Amino acid sequence: MDKVKEVEEKNIKKLIELNEELENYFRNTIIPQLFIDANLILRKFSPPANAHFMLEEEDLGKSIYEIPALSKIDRLVDIIKEVMVTNNDVEDEIRTSDNRSFQMNILPYIIKKGNVTNGVVITFIDITDRIRDKQNIERINADHETFIYSVAHDFKGPLVNLISLVDLLKHSFKKENKDEISDYLQKIEKSAYNLQDIVNELTHITKIGTDTLDKSDTVSIEKILEDVKFTLKNQIYKSHAKITTNIEVAEILFSKKHLRSILYNLLFNAIKFSKPDTTPEIFIKTEESGEFTLLSVKDHGIGIDSERKKEIFSKFTRLTQHIEGTGLGLFIINKMVTNQGGKIEVESEVGKFTTFNIYLKHS
């Protein structure tokens, strides 16, 4: 009996030592961990878990249904039951009430004797910074994509303008009309300087880096609009387009380059998609709208079918095949606006009008 008692005492001592080691581990680990038994009762938690899930000693012995922070974890109970049935580990991602993201690893707690699963051990790995880095990379990639597509459009307008002016200049030389020649040379010079400004902006971006893609400055909406109208001078002249403005908000903190691209694309489209044998009428206004500045561009052109309004911001979408275009303009401006926290809404009726409401987020 003494020998049996001695063995029992040794086993008890060993269990106490193991329990103390386990308790010491739980007290000192920097990893949030929970031990939940087969009846969904919280049996143990590490201090970091306490910090993120607001756990208290009184929560030990409670069902996870009774612990607010745990009961709110999406699919937690279903995953625990799945792990106990299959004995397979499960990995998932969660977001806690303090806006941190965690990778949640749920492992079966198996009792070797009898090979019975008596609960689960849940480990949480903080991936908040990883998620934030991923979002930043996605934003940078979106900016780069928008930037690449916008370069072509930004160059297209001034280049078309230059080519048209050079063509007109050739005809003036044939007629030897000095006044016309002088006028066209001045316009060519101005177009060349506009093109140079764009090149300088692009060069500035490549020197400084990605952040400049979103760089905001206080810009005059009317001045940008005048630059755009000059770039589209030939299109406006040939179509006899009438452009009316009501600028209640004269300045905005926004990317100068992006605002010019937005106005250029919307005005160009308003002229291009006018009804045949009619004079394009375009109305532009700005006003405050809560946390946004609303830039509205309305035309009385061919309109957009209601079923296709969602498609117009997709890449390479062309709603009218007989009208030339790349299908990138609206895709680009949508990216420019949404990347800055804004939004675009479209109102249209086929054969009557189209209004683009651009909500530019206050920086």
ChimeraX attribute file (.defattr): number of C-alpha atoms within 10 A of each C-alpha:
attribute: neighborCount
match mode: 1-to-1
recipient: residues
	/A:1	6
	/A:2	7
	/A:3	8
	/A:4	9
	/A:5	10
	/A:6	11
	/A:7	12
	/A:8	12
	/A:9	12
	/A:10	12
	/A:11	12
	/A:12	12
	/A:13	12
	/A:14	12
	/A:15	12
	/A:16	12
	/A:17	12
	/A:18	12
	/A:19	12
	/A:20	12
	/A:21	12
	/A:22	11
	/A:23	14
	/A:24	12
	/A:25	12
	/A:26	19
	/A:27	13
	/A:28	11
	/A:29	12
	/A:30	13
	/A:31	15
	/A:32	22
	/A:33	23
	/A:34	21
	/A:35	22
	/A:36	25
	/A:37	21
	/A:38	16
	/A:39	11
	/A:40	18
	/A:41	18
	/A:42	23
	/A:43	15
	/A:44	19
	/A:45	23
	/A:46	22
	/A:47	21
	/A:48	19
	/A:49	18
	/A:50	15
	/A:51	12
	/A:52	15
	/A:53	17
	/A:54	15
	/A:55	19
	/A:56	12
	/A:57	9
	/A:58	7
	/A:59	17
	/A:60	17
	/A:61	14
	/A:62	14
	/A:63	17
	/A:64	20
	/A:65	14
	/A:66	12
	/A:67	17
	/A:68	12
	/A:69	15
	/A:70	18
	/A:71	14
	/A:72	13
	/A:73	14
	/A:74	13
	/A:75	11
	/A:76	17
	/A:77	15
	/A:78	9
	/A:79	16
	/A:80	23
	/A:81	17
	/A:82	16
	/A:83	20
	/A:84	22
	/A:85	11
	/A:86	10
	/A:87	16
	/A:88	11
	/A:89	17
	/A:90	15
	/A:91	13
	/A:92	14
	/A:93	15
	/A:94	17
	/A:95	16
	/A:96	14
	/A:97	12
	/A:98	9
	/A:99	10
	/A:100	14
	/A:101	20
	/A:102	20
	/A:103	16
	/A:104	21
	/A:105	17
	/A:106	25
	/A:107	20
	/A:108	27
	/A:109	21
	/A:110	16
	/A:111	11
	/A:112	8
	/A:113	6
	/A:114	7
	/A:115	9
	/A:116	13
	/A:117	18
	/A:118	14
	/A:119	24
	/A:120	25
	/A:121	19
	/A:122	21
	/A:123	20
	/A:124	21
	/A:125	15
	/A:126	18
	/A:127	17
	/A:128	15
	/A:129	11
	/A:130	12
	/A:131	14
	/A:132	12
	/A:133	12
	/A:134	12
	/A:135	12
	/A:136	12
	/A:137	12
	/A:138	12
	/A:139	13
	/A:140	17
	/A:141	13
	/A:142	14
	/A:143	19
	/A:144	14
	/A:145	13
	/A:146	20
	/A:147	17
	/A:148	11
	/A:149	14
	/A:150	22
	/A:151	14
	/A:152	12
	/A:153	17
	/A:154	19
	/A:155	15
	/A:156	14
	/A:157	21
	/A:158	24
	/A:159	16
	/A:160	15
	/A:161	21
	/A:162	21
	/A:163	12
	/A:164	13
	/A:165	20
	/A:166	17
	/A:167	12
	/A:168	14
	/A:169	21
	/A:170	13
	/A:171	14
	/A:172	17
	/A:173	12
	/A:174	8
	/A:175	11
	/A:176	12
	/A:177	12
	/A:178	11
	/A:179	10
	/A:180	16
	/A:181	19
	/A:182	13
	/A:183	13
	/A:184	20
	/A:185	15
	/A:186	13
	/A:187	17
	/A:188	20
	/A:189	13
	/A:190	16
	/A:191	22
	/A:192	16
	/A:193	13
	/A:194	19
	/A:195	20
	/A:196	14
	/A:197	13
	/A:198	17
	/A:199	15
	/A:200	12
	/A:201	16
	/A:202	16
	/A:203	11
	/A:204	13
	/A:205	16
	/A:206	12
	/A:207	10
	/A:208	10
	/A:209	9
	/A:210	14
	/A:211	10
	/A:212	15
	/A:213	22
	/A:214	18
	/A:215	14
	/A:216	16
	/A:217	13
	/A:218	11
	/A:219	17
	/A:220	16
	/A:221	21
	/A:222	15
	/A:223	13
	/A:224	18
	/A:225	18
	/A:226	12
	/A:227	17
	/A:228	21
	/A:229	18
	/A:230	19
	/A:231	24
	/A:232	19
	/A:233	14
	/A:234	15
	/A:235	17
	/A:236	18
	/A:237	10
	/A:238	10
	/A:239	15
	/A:240	14
	/A:241	19
	/A:242	14
	/A:243	15
	/A:244	13
	/A:245	14
	/A:246	13
	/A:247	14
	/A:248	13
	/A:249	16
	/A:250	13
	/A:251	16
	/A:252	19
	/A:253	16
	/A:254	22
	/A:255	19
	/A:256	20
	/A:257	20
	/A:258	21
	/A:259	21
	/A:260	18
	/A:261	22
	/A:262	23
	/A:263	22
	/A:264	24
	/A:265	20
	/A:266	21
	/A:267	26
	/A:268	19
	/A:269	16
	/A:270	26
	/A:271	24
	/A:272	18
	/A:273	19
	/A:274	23
	/A:275	17
	/A:276	10
	/A:277	7
	/A:278	12
	/A:279	16
	/A:280	21
	/A:281	18
	/A:282	23
	/A:283	17
	/A:284	19
	/A:285	16
	/A:286	21
	/A:287	16
	/A:288	14
	/A:289	12
	/A:290	10
	/A:291	12
	/A:292	17
	/A:293	21
	/A:294	23
	/A:295	23
	/A:296	22
	/A:297	22
	/A:298	23
	/A:299	26
	/A:300	24
	/A:301	26
	/A:302	19
	/A:303	21
	/A:304	21
	/A:305	13
	/A:306	12
	/A:307	7
	/A:308	9
	/A:309	15
	/A:310	10
	/A:311	14
	/A:312	19
	/A:313	19
	/A:314	15
	/A:315	14
	/A:316	15
	/A:317	17
	/A:318	17
	/A:319	15
	/A:320	11
	/A:321	8
	/A:322	7
	/A:323	9
	/A:324	9
	/A:325	15
	/A:326	10
	/A:327	17
	/A:328	21
	/A:329	26
	/A:330	20
	/A:331	19
	/A:332	24
	/A:333	24
	/A:334	20
	/A:335	20
	/A:336	26
	/A:337	20
	/A:338	15
	/A:339	17
	/A:340	17
	/A:341	14
	/A:342	19
	/A:343	18
	/A:344	18
	/A:345	12
	/A:346	17
	/A:347	14
	/A:348	20
	/A:349	15
	/A:350	13
	/A:351	14
	/A:352	14
	/A:353	20
	/A:354	22
	/A:355	21
	/A:356	18
	/A:357	18
	/A:358	23
	/A:359	24
	/A:360	25
	/A:361	21
	/A:362	15
	/A:363	12
